[in-house]
Amino acid sequence: MKPKNRVVPAIIAAIVLATGIYILSGVTSARAETKSQKIVIHLSRYADSSHSALMAVHFAQYLQEHGADVTLMLDVEGVGMAAERQVQNSATGMNAQTSAYYNGFVKAGGKVLVCPHCAALAGITAQNLRPGAHLAKNLGELADVVLAADKILDY
């Protein structure tokens, strides 16, 4: 092979390598930025949308395990996720998965904040909350969490 013919493949290989490193460094830095972020995942649905509940708590667990400071904020019908008496199994198995993700999220240090007004309407008290769930003192505590958040996701 002539010297000129070796240069072109070497240049192409260098460009491909540099592009790959650049792309991967962008992915790494995006995850690094997550580590310092306060993220609120707001869930207002539970029994009527088990898929929304599953996605919310699964994503919350993932973000928490990857260094974000995540609060799962439950209100309206979403407070059902925090009820200890809530049936956690279903024919589809989705509620069992949701329960497993919830437990993983709490184990990873995630916080679960429950609207006190919504909980009262659902018959949920501090005594029958699942482990890791906390009944907010008032609307101000919920507002403080939202105002301090870097990002809010809504399910």
Buried (B, 14 or more C-beta within 10 A) or exposed (E): EEEEEEEEEEEEEEEEEEEEEEEEEEEEEEEEEBEEBBBBBBBBBBEEBBEBBBBBBBBBBBBBBEBBBBBBBBBBBBBBBBBEEBEBEEEEEBBEBBBBBBBBBBEBEBBBBBBBBBBEEBEBEEEBBBEBBBBBEEEEBBEEBEEEBEEBBEB
